[in-house]
Amino acid sequence: MYMLIQQARARLPFSDSMASVCHDQCRGCSRKLLEYIDSELNDWQQRLNAGQKPNFGQLHGLARKCHKIHSTLQHNDLYGDGQPPKL
């Protein structure tokens, strides 16, 4: 879970100012998606720090959310070249 959180923070464009700008064709609100996944990652970081151990389903669920948000952001062209590292 720690590795998943680190990878998500490294690969999703949390600091990209373009994520908060609405575009003409949008598959999902990039700003809201990034806020949502940031809160999920923060929640899991706090739970891990408190000693909670995630089960496989929880790990899979967070990975799936990250993947879906990554795909949506890629569709919204937030990565520029359209070829970000795989998540």
N, CA, C and O atoms as CSV, one atom per row, in Angstrom:
chain,resi,resn,atom,element,x,y,z
A,1,MET,N,N,0.834,-1.190,0.000
A,1,MET,CA,C,0.000,0.000,0.000
A,1,MET,C,C,0.878,1.253,0.000
A,1,MET,O,O,0.584,2.234,-0.683
A,2,TYR,N,N,1.976,1.201,0.789
A,2,TYR,CA,C,2.886,2.356,0.786
A,2,TYR,C,C,3.422,2.625,-0.620
A,2,TYR,O,O,3.501,3.773,-1.055
A,3,MET,N,N,3.785,1.560,-1.317
A,3,MET,CA,C,4.327,1.717,-2.670
A,3,MET,C,C,3.270,2.284,-3.617
A,3,MET,O,O,3.579,3.129,-4.457
A,4,LEU,N,N,2.047,1.830,-3.486
A,4,LEU,CA,C,0.961,2.330,-4.330
A,4,LEU,C,C,0.745,3.825,-4.096
A,4,LEU,O,O,0.581,4.586,-5.049
A,5,ILE,N,N,0.746,4.244,-2.839
A,5,ILE,CA,C,0.563,5.658,-2.512
A,5,ILE,C,C,1.705,6.486,-3.091
A,5,ILE,O,O,1.474,7.553,-3.660
A,6,GLN,N,N,2.932,6.000,-2.949
A,6,GLN,CA,C,4.091,6.722,-3.495
A,6,GLN,C,C,4.014,6.829,-5.013
A,6,GLN,O,O,4.282,7.891,-5.576
A,7,GLN,N,N,3.652,5.738,-5.677
A,7,GLN,CA,C,3.552,5.750,-7.138
A,7,GLN,C,C,2.455,6.703,-7.606
A,7,GLN,O,O,2.646,7.449,-8.567
A,8,ALA,N,N,1.323,6.679,-6.937
A,8,ALA,CA,C,0.215,7.560,-7.321
A,8,ALA,C,C,0.611,9.022,-7.153
A,8,ALA,O,O,0.333,9.845,-8.024
A,9,ARG,N,N,1.254,9.345,-6.044
A,9,ARG,CA,C,1.678,10.731,-5.804
A,9,ARG,C,C,2.721,11.178,-6.827
A,9,ARG,O,O,2.752,12.347,-7.214
A,10,ALA,N,N,3.568,10.257,-7.262
A,10,ALA,CA,C,4.618,10.601,-8.225
A,10,ALA,C,C,4.073,10.740,-9.644
A,10,ALA,O,O,4.591,11.537,-10.426
A,11,ARG,N,N,3.047,9.984,-9.983
A,11,ARG,CA,C,2.607,9.912,-11.380
A,11,ARG,C,C,1.365,10.721,-11.715
A,11,ARG,O,O,1.145,11.056,-12.879
A,12,LEU,N,N,0.561,11.035,-10.731
A,12,LEU,CA,C,-0.620,11.848,-11.007
A,12,LEU,C,C,-0.233,13.322,-10.901
A,12,LEU,O,O,0.552,13.688,-10.026
A,13,PRO,N,N,-0.770,14.174,-11.780
A,13,PRO,CA,C,-0.341,15.580,-11.847
A,13,PRO,C,C,-1.011,16.481,-10.804
A,13,PRO,O,O,-1.769,17.385,-11.157
A,14,PHE,N,N,-0.728,16.231,-9.515
A,14,PHE,CA,C,-1.348,17.021,-8.456
A,14,PHE,C,C,-0.974,18.500,-8.530
A,14,PHE,O,O,-1.794,19.358,-8.203
A,15,SER,N,N,0.234,18.807,-8.947
A,15,SER,CA,C,0.688,20.201,-8.948
A,15,SER,C,C,0.496,20.896,-10.295
A,15,SER,O,O,0.902,22.047,-10.452
A,16,ASP,N,N,-0.103,20.231,-11.250
A,16,ASP,CA,C,-0.293,20.814,-12.579
A,16,ASP,C,C,-1.438,21.825,-12.549
A,16,ASP,O,O,-2.574,21.478,-12.224
A,17,SER,N,N,-1.134,23.065,-12.887
A,17,SER,CA,C,-2.165,24.106,-12.879
A,17,SER,C,C,-3.228,23.864,-13.945
A,17,SER,O,O,-4.351,24.350,-13.813
A,18,MET,N,N,-2.893,23.124,-14.996
A,18,MET,CA,C,-3.866,22.827,-16.050
A,18,MET,C,C,-4.981,21.916,-15.545
A,18,MET,O,O,-6.054,21.864,-16.145
A,19,ALA,N,N,-4.741,21.205,-14.458
A,19,ALA,CA,C,-5.758,20.308,-13.918
A,19,ALA,C,C,-6.952,21.079,-13.374
A,19,ALA,O,O,-8.053,20.535,-13.288
A,20,SER,N,N,-6.746,22.338,-13.006
A,20,SER,CA,C,-7.851,23.120,-12.458
A,20,SER,C,C,-8.569,23.949,-13.519
A,20,SER,O,O,-9.511,24.679,-13.210
A,21,VAL,N,N,-8.123,23.836,-14.770
A,21,VAL,CA,C,-8.735,24.579,-15.866
A,21,VAL,C,C,-9.699,23.664,-16.611
A,21,VAL,O,O,-9.358,22.532,-16.954
A,22,CYS,N,N,-10.895,24.164,-16.854
A,22,CYS,CA,C,-11.862,23.381,-17.623
A,22,CYS,C,C,-11.562,23.510,-19.111
A,22,CYS,O,O,-11.237,24.592,-19.599
A,23,HIS,N,N,-11.672,22.405,-19.815
A,23,HIS,CA,C,-11.445,22.374,-21.250
A,23,HIS,C,C,-12.780,22.160,-21.952
A,23,HIS,O,O,-13.776,21.816,-21.317
A,24,ASP,N,N,-12.794,22.365,-23.261
A,24,ASP,CA,C,-14.032,22.219,-24.024
A,24,ASP,C,C,-14.607,20.813,-23.913
A,24,ASP,O,O,-15.776,20.635,-23.572
A,25,GLN,N,N,-13.779,19.824,-24.202
A,25,GLN,CA,C,-14.232,18.441,-24.126
A,25,GLN,C,C,-13.584,17.798,-22.912
A,25,GLN,O,O,-12.363,17.665,-22.831
A,26,CYS,N,N,-14.416,17.409,-21.988
A,26,CYS,CA,C,-13.905,16.877,-20.735
A,26,CYS,C,C,-14.678,15.611,-20.380
A,26,CYS,O,O,-15.908,15.597,-20.411
A,27,ARG,N,N,-13.958,14.565,-20.049
A,27,ARG,CA,C,-14.590,13.303,-19.696
A,27,ARG,C,C,-14.912,13.245,-18.206
A,27,ARG,O,O,-15.741,12.445,-17.775
A,28,GLY,N,N,-14.264,14.082,-17.435
A,28,GLY,CA,C,-14.473,14.153,-15.997
A,28,GLY,C,C,-13.752,15.388,-15.494
A,28,GLY,O,O,-12.786,15.835,-16.114
A,29,CYS,N,N,-14.193,15.932,-14.408
A,29,CYS,CA,C,-13.567,17.145,-13.883
A,29,CYS,C,C,-12.222,16.780,-13.264
A,29,CYS,O,O,-12.163,16.152,-12.207
A,30,SER,N,N,-11.160,17.175,-13.925
A,30,SER,CA,C,-9.811,16.822,-13.481
A,30,SER,C,C,-9.531,17.322,-12.071
A,30,SER,O,O,-8.951,16.602,-11.258
A,31,ARG,N,N,-9.937,18.534,-11.783
A,31,ARG,CA,C,-9.683,19.111,-10.461
A,31,ARG,C,C,-10.379,18.293,-9.375
A,31,ARG,O,O,-9.779,17.983,-8.346
A,32,LYS,N,N,-11.637,17.947,-9.606
A,32,LYS,CA,C,-12.389,17.177,-8.617
A,32,LYS,C,C,-11.837,15.763,-8.473
A,32,LYS,O,O,-11.775,15.227,-7.367
A,33,LEU,N,N,-11.436,15.163,-9.586
A,33,LEU,CA,C,-10.856,13.823,-9.523
A,33,LEU,C,C,-9.558,13.826,-8.729
A,33,LEU,O,O,-9.326,12.932,-7.915
A,34,LEU,N,N,-8.708,14.827,-8.958
A,34,LEU,CA,C,-7.446,14.916,-8.219
A,34,LEU,C,C,-7.690,15.203,-6.738
A,34,LEU,O,O,-6.986,14.667,-5.883
A,35,GLU,N,N,-8.671,16.037,-6.431
A,35,GLU,CA,C,-9.013,16.296,-5.030
A,35,GLU,C,C,-9.508,15.018,-4.361
A,35,GLU,O,O,-9.152,14.724,-3.220
A,36,TYR,N,N,-10.330,14.265,-5.080
A,36,TYR,CA,C,-10.868,13.018,-4.539
A,36,TYR,C,C,-9.758,12.009,-4.253
A,36,TYR,O,O,-9.689,11.451,-3.158
A,37,ILE,N,N,-8.889,11.777,-5.239
A,37,ILE,CA,C,-7.857,10.757,-5.043
A,37,ILE,C,C,-6.831,11.226,-4.018
A,37,ILE,O,O,-6.250,10.401,-3.312
A,38,ASP,N,N,-6.597,12.529,-3.923
A,38,ASP,CA,C,-5.702,13.059,-2.898
A,38,ASP,C,C,-6.261,12.766,-1.511
A,38,ASP,O,O,-5.517,12.378,-0.611
A,39,SER,N,N,-7.572,12.950,-1.332
A,39,SER,CA,C,-8.177,12.658,-0.032
A,39,SER,C,C,-8.135,11.162,0.271
A,39,SER,O,O,-7.935,10.769,1.420
A,40,GLU,N,N,-8.321,10.326,-0.751
A,40,GLU,CA,C,-8.227,8.874,-0.558
A,40,GLU,C,C,-6.808,8.470,-0.142
A,40,GLU,O,O,-6.627,7.665,0.772
A,41,LEU,N,N,-5.813,9.032,-0.815
A,41,LEU,CA,C,-4.419,8.721,-0.491
A,41,LEU,C,C,-4.065,9.214,0.911
A,41,LEU,O,O,-3.387,8.512,1.661
A,42,ASN,N,N,-4.519,10.416,1.268
A,42,ASN,CA,C,-4.272,10.940,2.616
A,42,ASN,C,C,-4.929,10.063,3.669
A,42,ASN,O,O,-4.336,9.783,4.711
A,43,ASP,N,N,-6.162,9.627,3.395
A,43,ASP,CA,C,-6.882,8.760,4.321
A,43,ASP,C,C,-6.120,7.459,4.552
A,43,ASP,O,O,-5.952,7.023,5.691
A,44,TRP,N,N,-5.662,6.845,3.469
A,44,TRP,CA,C,-4.928,5.593,3.616
A,44,TRP,C,C,-3.581,5.803,4.294
A,44,TRP,O,O,-3.133,4.942,5.052
A,45,GLN,N,N,-2.935,6.920,4.037
A,45,GLN,CA,C,-1.664,7.202,4.700
A,45,GLN,C,C,-1.878,7.302,6.213
A,45,GLN,O,O,-1.081,6.775,6.990
A,46,GLN,N,N,-2.946,7.974,6.627
A,46,GLN,CA,C,-3.257,8.098,8.052
A,46,GLN,C,C,-3.600,6.741,8.659
A,46,GLN,O,O,-3.185,6.434,9.776
A,47,ARG,N,N,-4.352,5.937,7.926
A,47,ARG,CA,C,-4.716,4.610,8.426
A,47,ARG,C,C,-3.488,3.722,8.590
A,47,ARG,O,O,-3.369,2.991,9.573
A,48,LEU,N,N,-2.580,3.790,7.627
A,48,LEU,CA,C,-1.351,3.004,7.712
A,48,LEU,C,C,-0.493,3.475,8.879
A,48,LEU,O,O,0.078,2.658,9.602
A,49,ASN,N,N,-0.401,4.786,9.063
A,49,ASN,CA,C,0.374,5.337,10.176
A,49,ASN,C,C,-0.209,4.933,11.523
A,49,ASN,O,O,0.516,4.821,12.512
A,50,ALA,N,N,-1.524,4.714,11.559
A,50,ALA,CA,C,-2.193,4.284,12.782
A,50,ALA,C,C,-2.072,2.777,13.005
A,50,ALA,O,O,-2.525,2.262,14.027
A,51,GLY,N,N,-1.466,2.072,12.056
A,51,GLY,CA,C,-1.243,0.640,12.220
A,51,GLY,C,C,-2.238,-0.259,11.518
A,51,GLY,O,O,-2.135,-1.481,11.624
A,52,GLN,N,N,-3.192,0.301,10.808
A,52,GLN,CA,C,-4.158,-0.526,10.091
A,52,GLN,C,C,-3.479,-1.198,8.907
A,52,GLN,O,O,-2.684,-0.580,8.199
A,53,LYS,N,N,-3.798,-2.456,8.704
A,53,LYS,CA,C,-3.246,-3.205,7.578
A,53,LYS,C,C,-4.359,-3.458,6.567
A,53,LYS,O,O,-5.378,-4.066,6.897
A,54,PRO,N,N,-4.164,-2.993,5.341
A,54,PRO,CA,C,-5.203,-3.186,4.326
A,54,PRO,C,C,-5.258,-4.635,3.855
A,54,PRO,O,O,-4.244,-5.333,3.827
A,55,ASN,N,N,-6.447,-5.071,3.490
A,55,ASN,CA,C,-6.557,-6.390,2.887
A,55,ASN,C,C,-6.390,-6.249,1.374
A,55,ASN,O,O,-6.281,-5.137,0.857
A,56,PHE,N,N,-6.371,-7.356,0.684
A,56,PHE,CA,C,-6.150,-7.325,-0.756
A,56,PHE,C,C,-7.241,-6.542,-1.481
A,56,PHE,O,O,-6.953,-5.824,-2.438
A,57,GLY,N,N,-8.468,-6.672,-1.041
A,57,GLY,CA,C,-9.577,-5.958,-1.672
A,57,GLY,C,C,-9.426,-4.449,-1.569
A,57,GLY,O,O,-9.712,-3.727,-2.525
A,58,GLN,N,N,-8.980,-3.972,-0.422
A,58,GLN,CA,C,-8.768,-2.537,-0.238
A,58,GLN,C,C,-7.615,-2.039,-1.098
A,58,GLN,O,O,-7.692,-0.959,-1.683
A,59,LEU,N,N,-6.559,-2.817,-1.172
A,59,LEU,CA,C,-5.417,-2.463,-2.012
A,59,LEU,C,C,-5.836,-2.422,-3.481
A,59,LEU,O,O,-5.503,-1.487,-4.208
A,60,HIS,N,N,-6.566,-3.442,-3.899
A,60,HIS,CA,C,-7.047,-3.506,-5.280
A,60,HIS,C,C,-7.989,-2.341,-5.588
A,60,HIS,O,O,-7.929,-1.755,-6.669
A,61,GLY,N,N,-8.854,-2.012,-4.635
A,61,GLY,CA,C,-9.800,-0.917,-4.836
A,61,GLY,C,C,-9.106,0.422,-5.037
A,61,GLY,O,O,-9.486,1.193,-5.918
A,62,LEU,N,N,-8.092,0.704,-4.227
A,62,LEU,CA,C,-7.367,1.960,-4.377
A,62,LEU,C,C,-6.586,1.980,-5.683
A,62,LEU,O,O,-6.537,3.006,-6.361
A,63,ALA,N,N,-5.980,0.862,-6.038
A,63,ALA,CA,C,-5.241,0.788,-7.304
A,63,ALA,C,C,-6.182,1.008,-8.487
A,63,ALA,O,O,-5.824,1.680,-9.454
A,64,ARG,N,N,-7.360,0.452,-8.407
A,64,ARG,CA,C,-8.334,0.608,-9.494
A,64,ARG,C,C,-8.792,2.061,-9.624
A,64,ARG,O,O,-8.916,2.579,-10.734
A,65,LYS,N,N,-9.044,2.717,-8.488
A,65,LYS,CA,C,-9.426,4.133,-8.521
A,65,LYS,C,C,-8.316,4.966,-9.153
A,65,LYS,O,O,-8.580,5.822,-9.997
A,66,CYS,N,N,-7.074,4.712,-8.742
A,66,CYS,CA,C,-5.935,5.451,-9.301
A,66,CYS,C,C,-5.836,5.236,-10.804
A,66,CYS,O,O,-5.602,6.179,-11.560
A,67,HIS,N,N,-6.012,4.006,-11.228
A,67,HIS,CA,C,-5.924,3.695,-12.655
A,67,HIS,C,C,-7.022,4.408,-13.450
A,67,HIS,O,O,-6.756,4.975,-14.510
A,68,LYS,N,N,-8.251,4.378,-12.937
A,68,LYS,CA,C,-9.361,5.030,-13.642
A,68,LYS,C,C,-9.156,6.541,-13.720
A,68,LYS,O,O,-9.406,7.148,-14.762
A,69,ILE,N,N,-8.708,7.142,-12.638
A,69,ILE,CA,C,-8.469,8.585,-12.639
A,69,ILE,C,C,-7.320,8.919,-13.566
A,69,ILE,O,O,-7.372,9.912,-14.292
A,70,HIS,N,N,-6.284,8.100,-13.548
A,70,HIS,CA,C,-5.148,8.294,-14.461
A,70,HIS,C,C,-5.624,8.251,-15.906
A,70,HIS,O,O,-5.225,9.091,-16.712
A,71,SER,N,N,-6.465,7.293,-16.241
A,71,SER,CA,C,-6.987,7.168,-17.608
A,71,SER,C,C,-7.814,8.385,-18.005
A,71,SER,O,O,-7.708,8.874,-19.130
A,72,THR,N,N,-8.632,8.867,-17.087
A,72,THR,CA,C,-9.454,10.042,-17.370
A,72,THR,C,C,-8.585,11.276,-17.576
A,72,THR,O,O,-8.833,12.061,-18.491
A,73,LEU,N,N,-7.570,11.454,-16.737
A,73,LEU,CA,C,-6.671,12.598,-16.883
A,73,LEU,C,C,-5.896,12.513,-18.190
A,73,LEU,O,O,-5.637,13.527,-18.838
A,74,GLN,N,N,-5.535,11.309,-18.565
A,74,GLN,CA,C,-4.840,11.116,-19.839
A,74,GLN,C,C,-5.779,11.485,-20.991
A,74,GLN,O,O,-5.362,12.139,-21.946
A,75,HIS,N,N,-7.028,11.071,-20.902
A,75,HIS,CA,C,-8.025,11.409,-21.925
A,75,HIS,C,C,-8.222,12.919,-22.005
A,75,HIS,O,O,-8.444,13.457,-23.089
A,76,ASN,N,N,-8.142,13.608,-20.863
A,76,ASN,CA,C,-8.280,15.063,-20.818
A,76,ASN,C,C,-6.983,15.769,-21.202
A,76,ASN,O,O,-6.898,16.995,-21.123
A,77,ASP,N,N,-5.984,15.010,-21.612
A,77,ASP,CA,C,-4.699,15.515,-22.112
A,77,ASP,C,C,-3.939,16.353,-21.085
A,77,ASP,O,O,-3.377,17.395,-21.421
A,78,LEU,N,N,-3.924,15.897,-19.839
A,78,LEU,CA,C,-3.170,16.613,-18.813
A,78,LEU,C,C,-1.701,16.234,-18.785
A,78,LEU,O,O,-0.923,16.840,-18.049
A,79,TYR,N,N,-1.315,15.262,-19.557
A,79,TYR,CA,C,0.070,14.824,-19.552
A,79,TYR,C,C,0.869,15.403,-20.702
A,79,TYR,O,O,2.058,15.112,-20.826
A,80,GLY,N,N,0.255,16.208,-21.540
A,80,GLY,CA,C,0.967,16.854,-22.633
A,80,GLY,C,C,1.246,15.926,-23.782
A,80,GLY,O,O,0.616,16.039,-24.833
A,81,ASP,N,N,2.177,15.006,-23.611
A,81,ASP,CA,C,2.533,14.095,-24.695
A,81,ASP,C,C,1.580,12.922,-24.801
A,81,ASP,O,O,1.647,12.150,-25.757
A,82,GLY,N,N,0.686,12.778,-23.822
A,82,GLY,CA,C,-0.272,11.683,-23.852
A,82,GLY,C,C,0.328,10.348,-23.469
A,82,GLY,O,O,-0.348,9.323,-23.556
A,83,GLN,N,N,1.589,10.335,-23.046
A,83,GLN,CA,C,2.257,9.085,-22.702
A,83,GLN,C,C,2.885,9.151,-21.313
A,83,GLN,O,O,4.111,9.138,-21.199
A,84,PRO,N,N,2.079,9.222,-20.253
A,84,PRO,CA,C,2.651,9.216,-18.914
A,84,PRO,C,C,3.106,7.814,-18.548
A,84,PRO,O,O,2.741,6.852,-19.224
A,85,PRO,N,N,3.893,7.680,-17.497
A,85,PRO,CA,C,4.261,6.338,-17.046
A,85,PRO,C,C,3.012,5.560,-16.665
A,85,PRO,O,O,2.038,6.144,-16.189
A,86,LYS,N,N,3.031,4.281,-16.865
A,86,LYS,CA,C,1.886,3.434,-16.520
A,86,LYS,C,C,1.682,3.446,-15.017
A,86,LYS,O,O,2.641,3.479,-14.245
A,87,LEU,N,N,0.418,3.418,-14.612
A,87,LEU,CA,C,0.079,3.378,-13.199
A,87,LEU,C,C,-0.652,2.096,-12.925
A,87,LEU,O,O,-1.042,1.840,-11.786
